[in-house]
Amino acid sequence: VFVEPVVLEGGAGGNWTVFDEVLDSNVIKQLTLTGCGAACGEMLLRDRYIFVTQNVIGTELTSMTSLANKLNKFDVGWEGNAVSESSLYALSNTGSWGAMMWDSGSKVGHWVLVKGVDDAGNVIIYDPYQG
């Protein structure tokens, strides 16, 4: 009997390949279909010992700028900018950060939390879609 391995795909609207995906109780699950930004915001603030729920942040669709503006209501210094691959490692050394993932042809992106990079060079992602 041959069992073909299942290729897991990323969260809402994401068809990107994932490796060694596990459900983790540290990942805050988004409460609504459009709540990925708010769930990532909750995790970003929590990583900085600021405890605000995604309901308070707001679960509507968010752009880079709007999520930064929401987070700045609770903590200062948040900015929404594009990130190049060359700055990924430097940014990961500053702590967790949010990334908007775009699937080819999709009109809506999906927020995930980047926790860092492991020793093998794999990017550690917390995806709020399924927790």
Buried (B, 14 or more C-beta within 10 A) or exposed (E): EEEEEEEEEBBBBBEBEBEEEEEEEEBBBBBEEBBBBBBBBBBBBBBBEEEBBBEBBBBEBBEBEBBBBBBEEBEEEBEBEEBEEEEBEEBBEEEBBBBBBBBEEEEEBBBBBBBBBEEEEEBEBBBBBEB
